[in-house]
Amino acid sequence: MSTQKSQKEMEYENFLKEFLEDFYHKIAYHSNIDDFENFENKIIKWIRLADEIMCIELMVNHQNKDLWFSSIIGFCYQYGIGKCEIDKSKALDSYLFAVNIKDEEVTNHLNETDHNYFKKLNSTIGKYLEFRPHNIK
């Protein structure tokens, strides 16, 4: 049994990595972070432009979904994006998971530095989304 990824799987993986980095940059470098409602509306529109259903399915089915994408998946549950029904409890659980990520053994083809980088992005996004002034509690 081969552990090598197909060309299509590698393309999906690269798409998801770029999506996670872009999401992080939209949060980290937002010029008016005090305007949360407008900011979140822009993020929702941006996700929808990225072919939301395919993107969310790829994240949910990814082997590192919890470590890399739990914050974005939580955002999708919070706002009912893609195939995610609005579920504030699942959103909060996803954010808390991202915030509380512990070191895990790297079990995929990525080197440890890359793996830790994407975990850090996910955790940072989760902290922003969980601890902003009008969080989901």
LONU-915569 format. One line per 4 residues: number of its first residue (from 1); their letters; for each residue x, y, z of N, C-alpha, C. Coordinates in Angstrom, 3 decimals, padded with zeros to 6 digits. Example, Ala and Ser with C-alpha at 12.3 -4.5 7.8 and 13.67 -1.06 7.14 Angstrom:
<mifis>
1	as	013.190/-005.690/007.800/012.300/-004.500/007.800/013.200/-003.300/007.800; 012.850/-002.250/007.080/013.670/-001.060/007.140/012.900/000.030/007.870
</mifis>
This chain:
<mifis>
1	mstq	000.842/-001.182/000.000/000.000/000.000/000.000/000.885/001.242/000.000; 000.707/002.096/-000.934/001.527/003.290/-001.082/001.010/004.416/-000.198; 001.948/005.139/000.420/001.570/006.291/001.242/001.742/007.596/000.476; 002.172/007.500/-000.764/002.351/008.694/-001.577/000.994/009.253/-001.987
5	ksqk	000.907/010.568/-002.009/-000.338/011.223/-002.394/-000.387/011.389/-003.906; -001.602/011.318/-004.435/-001.792/011.536/-005.859/-001.613/013.023/-006.163; -001.505/013.329/-007.433/-001.369/014.721/-007.867/-002.568/015.543/-007.405; -003.773/014.972/-007.524/-004.998/015.673/-007.122/-004.992/015.925/-005.607
9	emey	-004.588/014.940/-004.830/-004.515/015.109/-003.375/-003.504/016.191/-002.995; -002.408/016.245/-003.713/-001.397/017.278/-003.447/-001.943/018.660/-003.802; -002.697/018.750/-004.896/-003.314/020.033/-005.269/-004.302/020.482/-004.197; -005.125/019.556/-003.706/-006.070/019.884/-002.642/-005.332/020.331/-001.386
13	enfl	-004.278/019.613/-001.049/-003.481/019.949/000.139/-002.906/021.363/000.008; -002.356/021.683/-001.141/-001.796/023.017/-001.353/-002.883/024.090/-001.300; -004.051/023.794/-001.889/-005.175/024.727/-001.826/-005.554/025.008/-000.375; -005.662/023.960/000.446/-006.049/024.126/001.846/-004.992/024.894/002.646
17	kefl	-003.732/024.623/002.366/-002.658/025.360/003.058/-002.750/026.852/002.722; -002.941/027.155/001.445/-003.062/028.556/001.034/-004.307/029.197/001.634; -005.405/028.442/001.675/-006.640/028.954/002.246/-006.446/029.293/003.724; -005.810/028.406/004.473/-005.543/028.645/005.889/-004.651/029.867/006.080
21	edfy	-003.600/029.978/005.281/-002.717/031.148/005.382/-003.461/032.437/005.036; -004.277/032.398/004.001/-005.051/033.586/003.615/-006.034/033.984/004.715; -006.712/033.004/005.300/-007.650/033.281/006.386/-006.914/033.934/007.556; -005.774/033.367/007.904/-004.954/033.926/008.986/-004.561/035.378/008.682
25	hkia	-004.096/035.630/007.475/-003.667/036.988/007.109/-004.835/037.973/007.112; -006.006/037.511/006.737/-007.173/038.403/006.771/-007.477/038.827/008.208; -007.238/037.941/009.157/-007.457/038.284/010.563/-006.285/039.084/011.119; -005.079/038.604/010.901/-003.896/039.216/011.506/-003.609/040.620/010.987
29	yhsn	-003.953/040.886/009.745/-003.597/042.167/009.142/-004.800/043.009/008.766; -005.937/042.732/009.399/-007.140/043.534/009.146/-006.915/044.940/009.675; -007.202/045.937/008.857/-006.882/047.325/009.212/-007.815/047.915/010.262; -009.056/047.441/010.351/-009.987/048.006/011.327/-010.609/046.876/012.138
33	iddf	-009.824/046.302/013.024/-010.256/045.146/013.794/-011.404/045.484/014.742; -011.640/046.773/014.995/-012.747/047.173/015.863/-014.097/047.026/015.177; -014.120/046.942/013.873/-015.360/046.793/013.113/-015.596/045.302/012.849; -015.892/044.542/013.915/-015.984/043.092/013.828/-017.094/042.609/012.893
37	enfe	-018.262/043.212/012.982/-019.385/042.734/012.171/-019.079/042.874/010.683; -018.589/044.022/010.271/-018.228/044.235/008.882/-017.093/043.292/008.477; -016.126/043.138/009.358/-014.995/042.252/009.097/-015.480/040.819/008.869; -016.346/040.322/009.744/-016.822/038.953/009.609/-017.676/038.779/008.357
41	nkii	-018.451/039.778/007.992/-019.217/039.702/006.744/-018.284/039.586/005.546; -017.174/040.317/005.573/-016.192/040.221/004.480/-015.568/038.832/004.427; -015.263/038.256/005.589/-014.676/036.912/005.640/-015.672/035.885/005.096; -016.940/036.011/005.469/-017.960/035.082/004.984/-018.054/035.160/003.459
45	kwir	-018.075/036.351/002.902/-018.119/036.514/001.440/-016.878/035.905/000.793; -015.726/036.113/001.413/-014.473/035.581/000.876/-014.497/034.056/000.855; -014.988/033.435/001.935/-015.072/031.970/001.964/-016.002/031.477/000.869; -017.113/032.161/000.685/-018.077/031.727/-000.335/-017.488/031.830/-001.735
49	lade	-016.607/032.774/-001.953/-015.940/032.891/-003.253/-014.953/031.744/-003.479; -014.499/031.129/-002.412/-013.502/030.050/-002.515/-014.166/028.688/-002.705; -015.366/028.678/-003.269/-016.102/027.433/-003.499/-016.289/026.724/-002.166; -017.110/027.335/-001.326/-017.241/026.955/000.074/-017.528/025.484/000.321
53	imci	-018.372/024.868/-000.462/-018.726/023.478/-000.182/-017.530/022.573/-000.397; -016.836/022.732/-001.521/-015.662/021.908/-001.769/-014.604/022.165/-000.709; -014.384/023.431/-000.399/-013.355/023.809/000.559/-013.641/023.206/001.930; -014.866/023.304/002.401/-015.224/022.792/003.719/-015.138/021.271/003.742
57	elmv	-015.603/020.623/002.685/-015.499/019.163/002.621/-014.043/018.717/002.659; -013.174/019.441/001.954/-011.758/019.094/001.976/-011.178/019.248/003.383; -011.556/020.322/004.068/-011.056/020.540/005.432/-011.571/019.454/006.373; -012.867/019.170/006.320/-013.477/018.202/007.230/-012.901/016.806/007.005
61	nhqn	-012.534/016.481/005.777/-012.000/015.150/005.462/-010.478/015.073/005.526; -009.804/016.160/005.812/-008.344/016.172/005.843/-007.833/015.445/007.084; -006.730/014.726/006.934/-006.182/013.962/008.062/-005.761/014.841/009.232; -005.476/016.112/008.992/-005.092/017.029/010.067/-006.173/018.066/010.351
65	kdlw	-007.435/017.711/010.108/-008.523/018.685/010.218/-008.566/019.357/011.580; -008.396/018.613/012.651/-008.481/019.215/013.974/-007.309/020.144/014.255; -006.123/019.725/013.863/-004.930/020.513/014.157/-004.789/021.732/013.266; -005.263/021.668/012.024/-005.056/022.761/011.081/-006.308/023.595/010.824
69	fssi	-007.477/022.981/010.849/-008.668/023.666/010.345/-009.807/023.817/011.337; -009.632/023.413/012.576/-010.754/023.465/013.523/-011.288/024.888/013.700; -010.420/025.882/013.634/-010.896/027.264/013.793/-011.787/027.688/012.627; -011.399/027.362/011.409/-012.197/027.731/010.238/-013.489/026.917/010.202
73	igfc	-013.411/025.643/010.565/-014.608/024.811/010.626/-015.575/025.388/011.658; -015.051/025.850/012.787/-015.895/026.499/013.794/-016.575/027.741/013.250; -015.839/028.534/012.489/-016.403/029.735/011.869/-017.552/029.350/010.942; -017.369/028.257/010.194/-018.421/027.791/009.278/-019.654/027.347/010.049
77	yqyg	-019.473/026.671/011.189/-020.622/026.294/012.016/-021.287/027.518/012.627; -020.506/028.497/013.008/-021.085/029.687/013.622/-022.015/030.424/012.660; -021.643/030.464/011.376/-022.400/031.252/010.404/-023.161/030.416/009.378; -023.137/029.090/009.498/-023.870/028.243/008.564/-023.318/028.313/007.154
81	igkc	-022.023/028.204/007.021/-021.356/028.293/005.717/-021.164/026.890/005.148; -021.400/026.762/003.849/-021.241/025.470/003.193/-022.303/024.502/003.661; -021.903/023.267/003.913/-022.846/022.258/004.388/-022.977/022.276/005.907; -022.358/023.219/006.564/-022.437/023.318/008.022/-023.697/024.075/008.418
85	eidk	-024.563/023.407/009.137/-025.734/024.075/009.706/-025.244/024.969/010.845; -025.933/026.058/011.103/-025.556/026.906/012.236/-025.663/026.067/013.502; -024.547/025.981/014.210/-024.487/025.217/015.448/-023.456/025.887/016.344; -023.935/026.741/017.251/-023.039/027.527/018.111/-022.205/026.623/019.021
89	skal	-022.757/025.502/019.438/-022.032/024.585/020.306/-020.836/023.968/019.568; -021.072/023.501/018.334/-019.973/022.945/017.540/-018.946/024.025/017.211; -019.408/025.240/016.962/-018.487/026.341/016.682/-017.583/026.585/017.881; -018.182/026.684/019.058/-017.398/026.925/020.266/-016.431/025.784/020.534
93	dsyl	-016.893/024.543/020.386/-016.009/023.387/020.579/-014.819/023.446/019.626; -015.067/023.826/018.384/-013.985/023.914/017.392/-012.991/025.008/017.758; -013.499/026.168/018.191/-012.615/027.258/018.594/-011.775/026.846/019.799; -012.417/026.232/020.778/-011.689/025.823/021.982/-010.644/024.767/021.662
97	favn	-010.968/023.867/020.744/-009.975/022.871/020.339/-008.762/023.568/019.729; -009.015/024.534/018.854/-007.913/025.251/018.198/-007.058/025.992/019.221; -007.703/026.594/020.209/-006.982/027.360/021.226/-006.131/026.444/022.098; -006.622/025.239/022.358/-005.961/024.328/023.290/-005.147/023.240/022.609
101	ikde	-004.734/023.455/021.388/-003.957/022.450/020.660/-002.664/022.155/021.415; -002.430/020.897/021.612/-001.190/020.430/022.238/-000.296/019.862/021.149; 000.967/019.698/021.474/001.884/019.097/020.506/001.450/017.671/020.220; 001.362/017.367/018.957/000.983/016.034/018.510/002.125/015.466/017.677
105	evtn	002.199/014.172/017.649/003.196/013.533/016.809/002.859/013.785/015.342; 003.853/014.126/014.563/003.632/014.358/013.142/003.553/012.994/012.460; 002.391/012.724/011.862/002.176/011.397/011.288/001.947/011.443/009.782; 002.236/012.576/009.168/002.007/012.640/007.728/003.297/012.982/007.004
109	hlne	003.180/013.336/005.746/004.343/013.561/004.902/005.034/014.889/005.162; 004.407/015.775/005.902/005.017/017.087/006.154/006.144/016.965/007.157; 007.099/017.862/007.024/008.098/017.889/008.073/007.510/018.587/009.290; 008.143/018.427/010.419/007.605/018.946/011.678/007.439/020.457/011.663
113	tdhn	008.354/021.177/011.004/008.261/022.636/010.948/006.995/023.074/010.225; 006.703/022.500/009.071/005.483/022.841/008.333/004.246/022.500/009.148; 004.235/021.321/009.739/003.101/020.871/010.527/002.831/021.845/011.683; 003.873/022.220/012.388/003.727/023.146/013.517/003.289/024.530/013.059
117	yfkk	003.736/024.951/011.902/003.346/026.244/011.350/001.827/026.304/011.140; 001.251/025.278/010.527/-000.184/025.270/010.271/-000.983/025.110/011.562; -000.450/024.352/012.529/-001.102/024.266/013.843/-001.131/025.642/014.496; -000.024/026.386/014.384/000.054/027.713/014.999/-000.958/028.671/014.355
121	lnst	-001.072/028.640/013.028/-002.057/029.490/012.352/-003.461/029.166/012.847; -003.792/027.877/012.919/-005.111/027.451/013.373/-005.371/027.929/014.802; -004.402/027.775/015.668/-004.556/028.182/017.063/-004.749/029.692/017.178; -003.981/030.460/016.425/-004.098/031.915/016.455/-005.473/032.365/015.969
125	igky	-005.954/031.762/014.890/-007.287/032.088/014.378/-008.334/031.742/015.438; -008.202/030.566/016.046/-009.146/030.144/017.078/-009.175/031.109/018.251; -008.020/031.600/018.655/-007.967/032.564/019.766/-008.673/033.854/019.384; -008.450/034.325/018.184/-009.136/035.542/017.737/-010.646/035.337/017.725
129	lefr	-011.073/034.255/017.107/-012.510/034.028/016.949/-013.195/033.764/018.288; -012.524/033.102/019.204/-013.118/032.797/020.506/-013.138/034.013/021.429; -012.101/034.805/021.421/-011.960/035.854/022.426/-012.294/037.257/021.939; -012.902/037.393/020.772/-013.291/038.721/020.300/-014.473/039.220/021.122
133	phni	-014.752/040.495/021.112/-015.774/041.071/021.999/-017.173/040.477/021.870; -017.604/040.098/020.696/-018.966/039.559/020.581/-018.920/038.081/020.204; -018.193/037.307/021.034/-018.048/035.893/020.708/-019.386/035.161/020.782; -019.378/033.885/020.591/-020.605/033.130/020.374/-021.266/032.622/021.638
137	k	-020.718/032.859/022.785/-021.301/032.329/024.030/-022.644/032.949/024.308
</mifis>
